Amino acid sequence: MLRFLIRRSLGAVVILLIISAVTFFLFYAVPRDPAMLACGKNCTPDSLAVIRKNMGIDEPIPVQYWHFMVGIVAGRTFAQGDCPAPCFGYSFANQDPVWETILDRFPTTVSLTLGGAAVFLFIGLGAGMIAAWKKGTIIDKAFSSFSLVLSSMQIYFIGPLVLALVVYNMELLDQPKYVPLTQDPGGWFMGLLIPWCVVQIIFTANYTRLSRSSLIEQLQEDHVRTARAKGMSSRYVFFRYAWRGSLIPIVTIFGVDLGSLFGGAMITEWTFSLPGLGTLAVKSVQNTDLPMVMGVMLFAATFIILFNIIVDAAYAFIDPRVRLS
Amino acid sequence: MTTVTKEAHVPAPRGEGDAGAFLSVRDLYVHFDTEDGTVKAVDGLSFDLERGQTLGIVGESGSGKSVTNLSILGLHNPRTTEVSGEILLDGQELTGAREKTLESLRGNKMAMIFQDPLTALSPYYTVGRQIGEPYRKHRGASKRETRERTIEMLDKVGIPNAKQRVDDYPHQFSGGMRQRAMIAMALICDPDLLIADEPTTALDVTVQAQILDLLKDLQQEFGSAIVFITHDLGVIANVADDILVMYGGRAVERGSVREVLRAPQHPYTWGLLSSMPRLGGDVNEALSPIHGTPPSLLSPPPGCAFHPRCGFVDEVAGGLSCSADRPVLPAGRGAACHLTAEQQSTFFIEQIKPRLG
């Protein structure tokens, strides 16, 4: 297990290096000059040069990349002040330190993600299980068609629709907002209720279908028939034998989904104006804010890779064949 | 001393009013509904089996042998399968029995060993847990009793070091050991009926022989009736008392092992025998396979299902037609064929037997 973790962590570092390089150089492939934007209307060549120097973009691009990467590991000093490791620099747009901004936005994204995941796992796996159990019946067909409809929905359509209905028309809930859990648990829950229900829609549909097909496949396995031939009840066979095996593809997909959600559920956060990493990413790209884009990108990528490693480790708990080989 | 020997020879007393055999299958029909139509997997099958006896069911893939036995245990899909006829186990009707009733019999009074021990055991639980499950359920045994019994069974089927191996997962067992574990699982509740569905097909030959010996020994110990399904006549000769040859969902020949293997009557049985390689045979001598393919069970040929592949159709006399009249399998020793008994014996001795050597 330890060797596995070391090997995967080294692999993760390589992947992150590649992602950082690609993002960094792609940023300069776009014909927009962040110094020009910061300089404003009455821009003189002299002031532009000063701004460039302050931003640290007066040097050749590879050198900038090198300083950036060193900063992450060792920290660096800017005109705005000291920046301890991990240093992603200061935002071009509003001079905020990137790392602190990310840490500040992260709880919103985590709250949205975990709540949403709880909803879509519960409904998705449950509905998939019922559909597989009642395979071929009206219930199965209803669940399958419904999940097909849901999975073709779009959050930017459903989100405003729910807002219009629940908040403005029926006035059941307040406008969604983020309140820290530690400050006011009730407010945290009520404020995120609508975003949770909206962010899960597509996932629920996918997990319903995945869990249904995976279970049906497992139910046709020989070992399930053996268990029935032993006289074990259908319920026992369904949960102990079929369900256990059906979890492997679900865990795989869940790891990837959760990892990418931790990097920010962009559309949902944007739709409900939640101050998470998703909104931060969209805004930074709009503002040509290189340090912020790099920061959010690497942060999100780290989570995706981390969850991939967790998934691989989780296999060992589900499948004893992985444990020993 | 003498009295003991005497008693051993007295046949087991039969139950009150027990006219039938221990396992009696009468006019069994198993039909599946598919998108292409109704598959007649088993089409009017009857056979009997006594305690302590072994019935070998032989036939090609798709002849209905596995389906027959799945329907005895009630393991078919009730939504798409229609089973009619009579299956009497020790006088108890199994067709149309409630799922709860079948559950209490499965793994307890009747058990099954499957073909592929690699896929027939769940990879997620230890061998011991899987073997012990039916014992806990049917006997209401405690965890400790079950574990002791499981170890005892593993020991009995010849797993060395059973005390340690009981906690292994199936993938830590070899193929032969897995099949032994399957047998232990099937026998843990002393079933009266054991159905073995090609239990040795997936194993290599030396292991095959060990497993067959083990089954024979265990049968002597437990006195179970065994239905042994296979397509390998060599295996059948080893284990069975009686043989039932199946073709296209019907029984085409029945008799004791000696009768069927020494003097087979049905041209299909001749075909099976001729397509079997012999240990002492000439290496360069080609096998003679049965031409054609097994019949489609969606629309089986009219008359005798074997007639499109049979080389003796023209020999049938007496106004009977193989493609129109369905031959009947007589009770007891016999074959479902329009050839007369003399013809069968002449053709076999003159044309088939010389090729078998």
Interface residues (C-beta under 8 A of the other chain):
Chain A: G136 E221 D222 H223 V224 R225 T226 A227 R228 A229 K230 G231 M232 S233 S234 R240 Y241 R244 G245 I318 D319 P320 R321 L324
Chain B: L73 L75 R79 E99 E103 S104 L105 R106 G107 N108 A111 M112 F114 D116 T119 A120 L121 S122 P123 Y124 Y125 Q130 E133 P134 K137 H138 Y169 H171 Q172 M182 M185
